[in-house]
Amino acid sequence: MESKQQLRAKLKQLAKEIPPNRFVVEDMQSVEALLHSPLYMGCTTLFAFSPLPSEVDITPILRDALQHKRLALPRCIQQPDGTDGLQFHLVQGGWEEGLEPSRLGIMEPTGGEIATIDEHSLILVPAMAYTPSGERLGRGKGFYDRYLQQFPSIATIGICRGYQMVQSIPTESWDRKVKQVLCAGLFYRT
């Protein structure tokens, strides 16, 4: 089995080689499937992310959430114990307003009310890769693993493109799975 570092390098190379317009249809299939899913329709707060070019373009979901739900986006913070962590902030106005690049180059909110998770929340989780059973390969910093560990009963959906769906990912005890994976408009329940 490939190491996490080898798999990340392989996926980064694939992302460079595949023309971005190849994903338009696949991304829209996932967006439509999510917008019509019971989990999304039933949530009151969507914890989402600002998509990188290598991630599913979920901007239609972000726009919809701003009109019909509360939308929260992550911000990288340093926790009291010195570790890096995530803190989600509620978004007001347009989803792109008030965002700036983090030290990792990810667009994040500069402020706003801190969002709290409850049983009506849904967390969309980005990753470099997923397996159909919900294992994820993040970018290697553990932000989402630490965040998801705090909320094991909350609904989580990983969203990825076809080339990011793999059969196996090396995992460690601290790696957190998602409850469902959405790829090219199809849900995989774990």
Backbone as a chain_set.jsonl record, in Angstrom:
{"seq": "MESKQQLRAKLKQLAKEIPPNRFVVEDMQSVEALLHSPLYMGCTTLFAFSPLPSEVDITPILRDALQHKRLALPRCIQQPDGTDGLQFHLVQGGWEEGLEPSRLGIMEPTGGEIATIDEHSLILVPAMAYTPSGERLGRGKGFYDRYLQQFPSIATIGICRGYQMVQSIPTESWDRKVKQVLCAGLFYRT", "coords": {"N": [[0.85, -1.188, 0.0], [0.472, 2.232, -0.757], [2.174, 4.968, 0.875], [0.858, 7.666, 2.902], [2.061, 10.073, 2.111], [3.043, 9.411, -0.456], [0.631, 8.892, -1.791], [-0.61, 11.407, -1.592], [1.189, 12.933, -3.17], [0.857, 11.68, -5.663], [-1.871, 12.261, -6.165], [-1.808, 15.063, -6.241], [-0.276, 15.428, -8.552], [-1.965, 14.229, -10.466], [-4.121, 16.032, -10.322], [-2.977, 18.26, -11.506], [-2.617, 17.39, -14.098], [-5.118, 16.831, -15.183], [-7.533, 18.46, -17.106], [-9.209, 21.365, -15.844], [-11.87, 21.887, -16.706], [-12.933, 19.409, -17.1], [-14.225, 18.569, -14.86], [-16.64, 19.853, -14.532], [-19.26, 18.778, -15.088], [-19.289, 16.522, -13.399], [-18.914, 17.762, -10.876], [-21.287, 19.294, -10.739], [-23.161, 17.23, -10.677], [-22.69, 16.196, -8.128], [-23.259, 18.453, -6.567], [-26.017, 18.854, -7.116], [-27.041, 16.408, -6.156], [-26.443, 16.642, -3.431], [-27.869, 18.979, -2.693], [-30.473, 18.039, -2.898], [-30.601, 16.077, -1.03], [-31.773, 14.376, 1.928], [-30.282, 14.894, 4.278], [-29.037, 17.392, 3.809], [-31.309, 18.987, 3.251], [-32.6, 18.841, 5.692], [-30.904, 20.04, 7.518], [-30.015, 22.799, 9.678], [-27.807, 24.355, 10.035], [-25.064, 24.616, 7.961], [-21.907, 23.404, 7.903], [-19.284, 24.135, 6.069], [-16.813, 24.551, 3.466], [-14.35, 26.617, 1.84], [-13.844, 25.983, -1.427], [-10.876, 24.608, -2.832], [-9.057, 24.769, -5.982], [-8.603, 22.074, -6.661], [-10.659, 20.723, -5.511], [-14.133, 19.683, -5.238], [-16.332, 21.927, -6.764], [-18.207, 23.582, -4.754], [-19.591, 25.941, -4.661], [-22.287, 26.616, -5.546], [-23.767, 25.332, -3.557], [-22.932, 26.691, -1.276], [-23.987, 29.226, -1.808], [-26.734, 28.606, -1.835], [-27.071, 27.747, 0.807], [-26.651, 30.127, 2.182], [-29.003, 31.446, 1.61], [-31.017, 29.809, 2.644], [-30.276, 28.6, 5.035], [-28.081, 28.544, 7.908], [-24.741, 29.384, 7.313], [-21.523, 28.187, 7.865], [-18.05, 28.676, 7.864], [-14.668, 27.389, 7.937], [-11.916, 28.417, 10.004], [-8.483, 28.557, 10.494], [-6.935, 28.101, 13.561], [-4.855, 28.689, 16.46], [-4.85, 26.559, 19.115], [-5.402, 26.604, 22.727], [-3.624, 24.695, 23.785], [-1.521, 24.833, 22.065], [-1.654, 23.419, 19.692], [-2.673, 23.251, 16.246], [-5.922, 24.109, 15.048], [-9.426, 24.028, 14.053], [-11.922, 26.499, 13.708], [-15.198, 27.318, 13.275], [-16.924, 29.912, 11.604], [-19.867, 31.87, 11.399], [-21.267, 32.95, 8.346], [-22.055, 36.012, 6.921], [-23.937, 37.914, 4.544], [-22.592, 37.788, 1.211], [-21.033, 34.663, 0.388], [-18.352, 34.816, -0.229], [-17.522, 37.201, 0.785], [-15.549, 38.942, 3.155], [-13.561, 37.04, 3.395], [-10.238, 35.79, 3.54], [-6.956, 34.721, 2.445], [-5.573, 32.022, 4.3], [-2.648, 31.147, 6.262], [-2.048, 28.827, 5.043], [-2.999, 29.134, 2.529], [-5.697, 28.806, 2.098], [-8.946, 30.013, 1.631], [-10.514, 31.801, 4.176], [-12.797, 32.865, 6.81], [-12.507, 36.151, 8.196], [-13.563, 36.964, 10.522], [-16.541, 37.197, 12.508], [-19.43, 35.648, 14.018], [-18.854, 32.855, 16.111], [-19.652, 29.624, 15.139], [-21.84, 27.177, 16.485], [-22.151, 23.694, 16.925], [-24.958, 21.56, 16.553], [-27.557, 19.025, 16.849], [-28.817, 19.411, 14.431], [-27.008, 20.08, 12.552], [-24.832, 19.884, 9.694], [-21.843, 18.669, 8.446], [-19.681, 19.332, 5.862], [-16.907, 17.792, 4.531], [-13.735, 18.414, 3.333], [-11.185, 16.755, 1.363], [-8.191, 15.169, 0.152], [-8.484, 12.657, -0.829], [-10.835, 9.922, -0.718], [-12.185, 6.838, 0.573], [-14.702, 4.429, -0.374], [-15.707, 3.581, 2.051], [-15.508, 5.707, 3.768], [-13.039, 6.512, 4.818], [-10.517, 9.012, 4.969], [-8.138, 11.056, 3.27], [-6.464, 13.652, 4.287], [-4.842, 16.867, 4.094], [-2.65, 16.585, 5.638], [-2.243, 17.94, 8.039], [-4.016, 17.471, 10.095], [-6.225, 18.979, 10.919], [-9.062, 18.634, 10.424], [-9.403, 16.064, 11.469], [-8.966, 16.442, 14.233], [-11.055, 18.244, 14.748], [-13.413, 16.82, 14.017], [-13.3, 14.748, 15.82], [-14.316, 15.797, 18.145], [-17.042, 15.791, 17.73], [-18.573, 13.233, 17.358], [-21.147, 12.24, 16.776], [-22.398, 13.841, 14.92], [-23.728, 14.534, 11.657], [-21.768, 13.857, 8.843], [-20.383, 14.531, 5.679], [-18.231, 13.558, 3.227], [-16.838, 14.958, 0.312], [-15.931, 14.452, -3.002], [-14.023, 14.214, -6.092], [-14.094, 11.952, -8.937], [-11.474, 10.919, -9.507], [-10.393, 11.106, -7.031], [-11.46, 9.174, -5.465], [-10.529, 6.351, -3.918], [-9.448, 2.952, -3.344], [-8.16, 2.19, -0.977], [-6.707, 3.693, 1.916], [-3.93, 4.484, 3.837], [-4.291, 4.424, 7.319], [-4.287, 5.99, 10.566], [-4.618, 5.789, 14.163], [-5.739, 8.2, 14.961], [-7.049, 9.223, 12.777], [-10.087, 10.321, 11.343], [-13.139, 9.084, 10.162], [-15.692, 9.848, 7.724], [-19.304, 9.923, 7.695], [-20.705, 9.59, 5.35], [-19.879, 9.476, 1.866], [-19.709, 11.525, -0.95], [-19.577, 11.344, -4.347], [-19.303, 12.275, -7.637], [-22.063, 12.593, -7.8], [-23.094, 10.382, -6.504], [-23.933, 8.755, -3.461], [-22.11, 7.232, -0.878], [-22.588, 5.233, 1.785], [-21.224, 4.824, 4.964]], "CA": [[0.0, 0.0, 0.0], [1.209, 3.49, -0.805], [2.129, 5.777, 2.084], [0.036, 8.871, 2.745], [2.832, 11.059, 1.353], [3.054, 8.986, -1.854], [-0.715, 9.084, -2.322], [-0.81, 12.858, -1.769], [1.986, 13.369, -4.324], [0.194, 11.143, -6.851], [-3.111, 13.011, -6.385], [-1.439, 16.426, -6.665], [0.147, 15.336, -9.951], [-3.18, 13.999, -11.259], [-4.894, 17.283, -10.357], [-2.314, 19.161, -12.466], [-2.693, 16.83, -15.444], [-6.494, 16.757, -15.671], [-8.058, 19.804, -17.375], [-10.248, 21.741, -14.872], [-13.231, 21.831, -17.253], [-13.384, 18.018, -17.084], [-14.967, 18.309, -13.635], [-17.857, 20.664, -14.448], [-20.448, 17.919, -15.009], [-19.175, 15.719, -12.18], [-19.161, 18.635, -9.728], [-22.713, 19.638, -10.698], [-23.895, 16.045, -10.227], [-22.565, 16.13, -6.669], [-23.982, 19.596, -6.004], [-27.457, 18.56, -7.201], [-27.353, 15.306, -5.24], [-26.409, 17.144, -2.052], [-28.972, 19.923, -2.486], [-31.729, 17.292, -2.792], [-30.475, 15.005, -0.041], [-32.462, 14.628, 3.198], [-29.372, 15.479, 5.267], [-28.899, 18.826, 3.551], [-32.605, 19.659, 3.387], [-32.985, 18.86, 7.1], [-29.98, 20.735, 8.42], [-30.24, 24.232, 9.865], [-26.502, 24.994, 9.866], [-24.138, 23.876, 7.12], [-20.488, 23.647, 8.127], [-18.741, 23.819, 4.754], [-15.434, 24.998, 3.254], [-14.095, 27.342, 0.601], [-13.159, 24.966, -2.225], [-9.641, 24.822, -3.589], [-9.264, 24.323, -7.367], [-8.562, 20.608, -6.763], [-11.813, 20.186, -4.788], [-15.435, 19.864, -5.876], [-16.805, 23.315, -6.697], [-19.465, 23.581, -3.997], [-20.098, 27.305, -4.507], [-23.75, 26.691, -5.573], [-24.27, 24.908, -2.238], [-22.67, 27.796, -0.346], [-24.981, 30.274, -2.103], [-28.039, 28.121, -1.381], [-27.065, 27.739, 2.275], [-26.805, 31.509, 2.651], [-30.394, 31.847, 1.455], [-31.98, 28.94, 3.329], [-29.722, 28.025, 6.262], [-26.91, 29.275, 8.403], [-23.526, 28.859, 6.697], [-20.312, 28.379, 8.66], [-16.815, 28.296, 7.182], [-13.599, 27.186, 8.913], [-10.77, 29.305, 10.16], [-7.387, 27.892, 11.207], [-6.573, 28.812, 14.793], [-3.974, 27.981, 17.373], [-5.599, 26.238, 20.316], [-4.674, 26.903, 23.96], [-2.526, 23.745, 24.028], [-0.481, 25.073, 21.073], [-1.898, 22.702, 18.445], [-3.527, 23.917, 15.27], [-7.289, 23.619, 15.053], [-10.423, 24.727, 13.244], [-13.035, 27.175, 14.367], [-16.117, 27.714, 12.211], [-17.578, 31.207, 11.803], [-21.054, 32.086, 10.577], [-21.042, 33.868, 7.236], [-23.127, 36.97, 6.65], [-23.772, 38.488, 3.214], [-22.12, 36.823, 0.219], [-20.137, 33.709, 1.032], [-16.956, 35.186, -0.463], [-17.204, 38.456, 1.471], [-14.901, 38.781, 4.444], [-12.619, 35.918, 3.398], [-8.872, 36.086, 3.118], [-6.17, 33.49, 2.464], [-4.889, 31.657, 5.545], [-1.223, 30.884, 6.057], [-1.975, 27.641, 4.194], [-3.528, 29.494, 1.225], [-7.116, 28.468, 2.022], [-9.781, 31.169, 1.948], [-11.222, 31.599, 5.442], [-13.395, 34.101, 7.335], [-11.645, 36.97, 9.05], [-14.264, 37.184, 11.785], [-17.925, 36.736, 12.535], [-19.839, 34.853, 15.172], [-18.413, 31.458, 16.111], [-20.791, 28.707, 14.964], [-21.881, 26.024, 17.383], [-22.749, 22.498, 16.331], [-26.036, 20.878, 17.266], [-28.013, 17.832, 16.134], [-29.348, 19.796, 13.123], [-25.872, 20.543, 11.758], [-24.23, 18.997, 8.709], [-20.47, 19.082, 8.156], [-19.056, 18.891, 4.613], [-15.491, 17.642, 4.855], [-12.877, 18.285, 2.16], [-10.05, 15.838, 1.492], [-7.488, 14.871, -1.095], [-9.027, 11.379, -1.304], [-11.744, 9.163, 0.143], [-12.55, 5.482, 0.193], [-16.15, 4.281, -0.253], [-16.083, 3.33, 3.449], [-15.43, 6.937, 4.541], [-11.696, 6.909, 5.235], [-10.132, 10.206, 4.218], [-6.759, 11.513, 3.231], [-6.438, 15.108, 4.333], [-3.619, 17.496, 3.584], [-1.529, 16.214, 6.486], [-2.1, 18.761, 9.25], [-4.897, 16.933, 11.128], [-7.24, 19.941, 11.349], [-10.41, 18.038, 10.45], [-9.411, 14.924, 12.392], [-9.148, 16.968, 15.598], [-12.377, 18.855, 14.857], [-14.449, 15.784, 13.966], [-13.197, 13.936, 17.037], [-15.148, 16.437, 19.162], [-18.464, 15.685, 17.393], [-18.713, 11.932, 16.683], [-22.52, 11.892, 16.393], [-22.916, 14.801, 13.939], [-23.707, 14.079, 10.265], [-20.622, 14.317, 8.057], [-20.318, 14.059, 4.294], [-17.031, 13.867, 2.454], [-17.21, 15.202, -1.082], [-14.72, 14.364, -3.812], [-14.133, 13.918, -7.52], [-13.861, 10.552, -9.255], [-10.07, 10.505, -9.385], [-10.04, 11.155, -5.613], [-12.045, 8.006, -4.807], [-9.544, 5.272, -3.971], [-9.893, 1.747, -2.641], [-7.604, 2.115, 0.381], [-5.885, 4.802, 2.409], [-3.325, 4.11, 5.117], [-4.883, 5.221, 8.394], [-3.727, 5.948, 11.919], [-5.682, 5.767, 15.175], [-6.348, 9.532, 15.097], [-7.785, 9.573, 11.564], [-11.538, 10.264, 11.51], [-13.923, 8.791, 8.975], [-16.966, 10.55, 7.571], [-20.421, 8.984, 7.695], [-21.069, 9.365, 3.952], [-19.009, 10.083, 0.858], [-20.432, 11.914, -2.16], [-18.651, 11.403, -5.477], [-19.97, 12.281, -8.95], [-23.513, 12.513, -7.617], [-23.483, 9.148, -5.813], [-23.62, 8.68, -2.039], [-21.607, 5.98, -0.31], [-22.816, 5.283, 3.227], [-20.187, 4.04, 5.612]], "C": [[0.89, 1.244, 0.0], [1.148, 4.187, 0.556], [1.233, 6.984, 1.829], [0.761, 9.906, 1.883], [2.86, 10.7, -0.132], [1.693, 9.206, -2.509], [-1.012, 10.56, -2.537], [-0.066, 13.357, -3.004], [1.336, 12.914, -5.633], [-1.064, 11.948, -7.185], [-2.833, 14.45, -6.807], [-1.034, 16.435, -8.135], [-1.056, 15.116, -10.865], [-3.989, 15.28, -11.404], [-4.293, 18.268, -11.359], [-2.527, 18.699, -13.904], [-4.1, 16.842, -16.026], [-7.012, 18.178, -15.908], [-9.212, 20.143, -16.414], [-11.674, 21.62, -15.416], [-13.777, 20.404, -17.297], [-14.321, 17.752, -15.895], [-16.309, 19.025, -13.558], [-19.092, 19.785, -14.254], [-20.433, 17.119, -13.711], [-19.465, 16.553, -10.928], [-20.643, 18.983, -9.61], [-23.562, 18.45, -10.273], [-23.848, 15.941, -8.703], [-23.327, 17.262, -5.995], [-25.482, 19.312, -5.993], [-27.856, 17.448, -6.229], [-27.381, 15.796, -3.797], [-27.587, 18.069, -1.772], [-30.311, 19.211, -2.301], [-31.684, 16.17, -1.763], [-31.222, 15.359, 1.248], [-31.552, 15.266, 4.252], [-29.224, 16.982, 5.06], [-30.226, 19.545, 3.784], [-33.012, 19.789, 4.853], [-32.046, 19.612, 8.023], [-30.341, 22.214, 8.533], [-28.941, 25.014, 9.729], [-25.615, 24.073, 9.043], [-22.723, 24.328, 7.443], [-19.794, 23.189, 6.848], [-17.291, 24.293, 4.663], [-15.373, 25.798, 1.966], [-13.292, 26.409, -0.295], [-11.884, 25.463, -2.893], [-9.892, 24.365, -5.026], [-9.287, 22.801, -7.53], [-9.75, 19.939, -6.067], [-13.099, 20.447, -5.557], [-15.878, 21.32, -5.685], [-18.189, 23.331, -6.05], [-20.053, 24.981, -3.858], [-21.616, 27.406, -4.667], [-24.38, 26.271, -4.239], [-24.083, 26.03, -1.229], [-23.695, 28.912, -0.55], [-26.372, 29.868, -1.606], [-28.13, 28.165, 0.148], [-27.236, 29.144, 2.828], [-28.248, 31.975, 2.563], [-31.343, 31.063, 2.351], [-31.523, 28.376, 4.666], [-28.71, 28.989, 6.863], [-25.692, 28.591, 7.806], [-22.341, 29.195, 7.582], [-19.119, 27.871, 7.862], [-15.676, 28.241, 8.193], [-12.51, 28.254, 8.857], [-9.72, 28.542, 10.962], [-7.001, 28.741, 12.417], [-5.521, 28.011, 15.538], [-4.736, 27.802, 18.676], [-4.751, 26.523, 21.557], [-3.502, 25.952, 24.242], [-1.407, 23.864, 22.994], [-0.67, 24.331, 19.763], [-2.774, 23.546, 17.526], [-4.915, 23.299, 15.311], [-8.161, 24.419, 14.119], [-11.458, 25.364, 14.144], [-13.932, 27.665, 13.234], [-16.818, 29.006, 12.59], [-18.779, 31.317, 10.865], [-20.771, 33.165, 9.548], [-22.274, 34.739, 7.066], [-22.879, 37.56, 5.267], [-23.381, 37.412, 2.221], [-21.076, 35.911, 0.83], [-18.676, 34.082, 0.832], [-16.548, 36.476, 0.249], [-16.529, 38.156, 2.812], [-13.989, 37.58, 4.532], [-11.243, 36.419, 2.973], [-8.063, 34.788, 3.193], [-5.506, 33.26, 3.827], [-3.414, 31.462, 5.245], [-1.013, 29.65, 5.183], [-2.551, 27.896, 2.798], [-4.992, 29.164, 1.025], [-7.929, 29.691, 2.426], [-10.598, 30.876, 3.206], [-11.785, 32.923, 5.944], [-12.415, 34.846, 8.234], [-12.288, 37.226, 10.405], [-15.673, 36.649, 11.686], [-18.172, 35.874, 13.749], [-19.353, 33.409, 15.033], [-19.652, 30.561, 16.065], [-20.697, 27.56, 15.958], [-22.642, 24.888, 16.709], [-23.877, 21.991, 17.21], [-26.517, 19.722, 16.4], [-28.603, 18.133, 14.757], [-28.253, 20.337, 12.205], [-25.434, 19.455, 10.781], [-22.842, 19.547, 8.407], [-20.041, 18.476, 6.828], [-17.553, 18.897, 4.848], [-14.679, 17.489, 3.571], [-11.769, 17.265, 2.426], [-9.38, 15.703, 0.135], [-8.007, 13.572, -1.697], [-9.948, 10.796, -0.246], [-11.79, 7.723, -0.33], [-14.078, 5.4, 0.285], [-16.611, 4.044, 1.186], [-15.847, 4.544, 4.354], [-14.068, 7.301, 5.095], [-11.275, 8.084, 4.375], [-8.643, 10.456, 4.313], [-6.807, 13.026, 3.17], [-5.129, 15.635, 3.777], [-2.434, 17.322, 4.537], [-1.352, 17.01, 7.766], [-3.014, 18.303, 10.384], [-5.997, 17.865, 11.606], [-8.619, 19.289, 11.489], [-10.472, 16.835, 11.372], [-9.66, 15.402, 13.821], [-10.548, 17.561, 15.774], [-13.462, 17.784, 14.924], [-14.439, 14.902, 15.209], [-14.103, 14.491, 18.138], [-16.643, 16.173, 18.958], [-18.758, 14.355, 16.687], [-20.131, 11.602, 16.213], [-23.109, 12.819, 15.323], [-22.769, 14.245, 12.52], [-22.53, 14.708, 9.521], [-20.682, 13.705, 6.667], [-18.995, 14.513, 3.704], [-17.432, 14.005, 1.001], [-15.932, 15.228, -1.911], [-15.061, 14.112, -5.274], [-13.746, 12.46, -7.76], [-12.425, 10.105, -9.075], [-9.609, 10.491, -7.922], [-10.663, 10.006, -4.818], [-11.084, 6.844, -5.013], [-10.039, 4.09, -3.143], [-9.35, 1.642, -1.223], [-6.721, 3.322, 0.652], [-5.235, 4.312, 3.697], [-3.872, 5.016, 6.215], [-4.143, 5.005, 9.707], [-4.896, 6.008, 12.901], [-6.401, 7.11, 15.296], [-7.148, 9.954, 13.862], [-9.279, 9.359, 11.78], [-12.209, 10.026, 10.163], [-15.131, 9.73, 8.912], [-18.067, 9.501, 7.471], [-20.92, 8.659, 6.29], [-20.032, 10.028, 3.061], [-19.88, 10.35, -0.366], [-19.409, 12.096, -3.275], [-19.445, 11.293, -6.772], [-21.472, 12.035, -8.83], [-23.998, 11.264, -6.904], [-23.036, 9.179, -4.349], [-23.139, 7.288, -1.682], [-21.785, 6.104, 1.193], [-21.842, 4.341, 3.913], [-20.715, 3.229, 6.763]], "O": [[1.921, 1.291, 0.671], [0.183, 4.016, 1.301], [0.891, 7.287, 0.686], [0.149, 10.541, 1.024], [2.718, 11.58, -0.98], [1.616, 9.655, -3.652], [-1.602, 10.932, -3.551], [-0.621, 14.117, -3.798], [1.274, 13.676, -6.597], [-1.301, 12.28, -8.347], [-3.55, 14.997, -7.645], [-1.405, 17.344, -8.878], [-1.158, 15.744, -11.919], [-4.488, 15.581, -12.488], [-5.025, 19.03, -11.991], [-2.608, 19.518, -14.819], [-4.258, 16.861, -17.247], [-6.94, 19.015, -15.008], [-10.092, 19.312, -16.191], [-12.591, 21.285, -14.666], [-14.975, 20.215, -17.511], [-15.117, 16.813, -15.93], [-17.052, 18.819, -12.599], [-19.886, 20.028, -13.346], [-21.44, 17.046, -13.008], [-20.175, 16.104, -10.029], [-21.198, 18.97, -8.511], [-24.57, 18.623, -9.588], [-24.855, 15.632, -8.067], [-23.968, 17.054, -4.965], [-26.143, 19.507, -4.974], [-28.886, 17.539, -5.562], [-28.256, 15.403, -3.025], [-28.232, 17.957, -0.73], [-31.194, 19.728, -1.617], [-32.635, 15.397, -1.643], [-31.291, 16.532, 1.615], [-32.01, 16.096, 5.037], [-29.278, 17.755, 6.016], [-30.264, 20.588, 4.437], [-33.695, 20.745, 5.22], [-32.361, 19.805, 9.198], [-30.899, 22.804, 7.608], [-28.953, 26.187, 9.356], [-25.434, 22.903, 9.379], [-22.384, 25.5, 7.276], [-19.724, 21.992, 6.573], [-16.617, 24.42, 5.686], [-16.242, 25.67, 1.104], [-12.158, 26.071, 0.044], [-11.822, 26.566, -3.434], [-10.855, 23.637, -5.269], [-9.929, 22.293, -8.45], [-9.834, 18.711, -6.039], [-13.151, 21.322, -6.421], [-15.806, 21.864, -4.583], [-19.204, 23.122, -6.714], [-20.929, 25.194, -3.019], [-22.219, 28.225, -3.973], [-25.417, 26.806, -3.847], [-24.971, 26.294, -0.419], [-24.209, 29.475, 0.417], [-27.095, 30.681, -1.03], [-29.149, 28.574, 0.705], [-27.905, 29.328, 3.845], [-28.676, 32.813, 3.357], [-32.368, 31.595, 2.777], [-32.31, 27.734, 5.362], [-28.52, 30.103, 6.376], [-25.611, 27.363, 7.79], [-22.169, 30.34, 7.999], [-19.159, 26.794, 7.267], [-15.702, 28.955, 9.195], [-12.243, 28.877, 7.83], [-10.035, 27.947, 11.992], [-6.772, 29.945, 12.301], [-5.32, 26.823, 15.286], [-5.209, 28.772, 19.269], [-3.532, 26.669, 21.46], [-2.511, 26.346, 24.858], [-0.449, 23.093, 23.03], [0.069, 24.576, 18.809], [-3.509, 24.428, 17.969], [-5.065, 22.106, 15.578], [-7.707, 25.364, 13.474], [-11.816, 24.833, 15.196], [-13.464, 28.356, 12.329], [-17.25, 29.187, 13.729], [-18.721, 30.915, 9.703], [-20.119, 34.167, 9.842], [-23.402, 34.245, 7.069], [-21.727, 37.695, 4.856], [-23.784, 36.257, 2.36], [-20.313, 36.334, 1.698], [-17.834, 33.701, 1.645], [-15.363, 36.806, 0.309], [-16.91, 37.216, 3.51], [-13.667, 37.134, 5.633], [-11.11, 37.338, 2.164], [-8.435, 33.864, 3.916], [-4.952, 34.183, 4.425], [-2.984, 31.599, 4.1], [0.075, 29.449, 4.643], [-2.591, 26.985, 1.971], [-5.49, 29.233, -0.098], [-7.641, 30.33, 3.438], [-11.278, 29.855, 3.3], [-11.308, 33.988, 5.552], [-11.605, 34.241, 8.936], [-11.614, 37.663, 11.337], [-15.963, 35.761, 10.885], [-17.241, 35.427, 14.418], [-19.438, 32.821, 13.955], [-20.58, 30.724, 16.858], [-19.615, 27.041, 16.232], [-23.639, 25.103, 16.02], [-23.78, 21.986, 18.437], [-25.953, 19.465, 15.337], [-28.865, 17.208, 13.989], [-28.546, 20.979, 11.196], [-25.642, 18.265, 11.017], [-22.679, 20.739, 8.145], [-20.033, 17.255, 6.673], [-16.994, 19.892, 5.309], [-14.899, 16.551, 2.805], [-11.459, 16.956, 3.577], [-9.941, 16.078, -0.894], [-7.982, 13.392, -2.915], [-9.862, 11.12, 0.938], [-11.477, 7.422, -1.482], [-14.691, 6.227, 0.96], [-17.775, 4.279, 1.509], [-15.97, 4.434, 5.574], [-13.945, 8.313, 5.785], [-11.626, 8.158, 3.198], [-7.988, 10.114, 5.298], [-7.146, 13.611, 2.142], [-4.403, 14.927, 3.078], [-1.347, 17.842, 4.285], [-0.399, 16.774, 8.508], [-2.81, 18.705, 11.529], [-6.648, 17.572, 12.609], [-9.257, 19.382, 12.537], [-11.504, 16.603, 12.002], [-10.479, 14.824, 14.535], [-11.161, 17.399, 16.829], [-14.333, 17.836, 15.792], [-15.477, 14.367, 15.598], [-14.601, 13.734, 18.971], [-17.429, 16.313, 19.896], [-19.155, 14.361, 15.522], [-20.299, 10.76, 15.331], [-24.229, 12.585, 14.868], [-21.79, 13.561, 12.221], [-22.323, 15.921, 9.563], [-20.989, 12.524, 6.5], [-18.682, 15.703, 3.687], [-18.275, 13.253, 0.511], [-14.974, 15.927, -1.578], [-16.205, 13.841, -5.638], [-13.146, 11.816, -6.899], [-12.177, 9.023, -8.543], [-8.559, 9.932, -7.608], [-10.415, 9.882, -3.618], [-10.852, 6.408, -6.141], [-10.953, 4.234, -2.332], [-10.005, 1.066, -0.354], [-6.089, 3.884, -0.243], [-5.924, 3.777, 4.565], [-3.91, 6.236, 6.056], [-3.478, 3.992, 9.92], [-6.034, 6.252, 12.502], [-7.564, 7.146, 15.696], [-7.858, 10.959, 13.911], [-9.692, 8.34, 12.332], [-11.893, 10.674, 9.165], [-15.532, 10.322, 9.914], [-17.797, 8.331, 7.197], [-21.488, 7.592, 6.058], [-19.391, 11.006, 3.446], [-20.685, 9.509, -0.765], [-18.488, 12.904, -3.158], [-20.175, 10.323, -6.977], [-22.069, 11.352, -9.662], [-25.203, 11.098, -6.715], [-21.913, 9.575, -4.038], [-23.699, 6.289, -2.134], [-21.195, 6.989, 1.813], [-21.661, 3.2, 3.489], [-19.955, 2.512, 7.413]]}, "num_chains": 1, "name": "protein.A"}
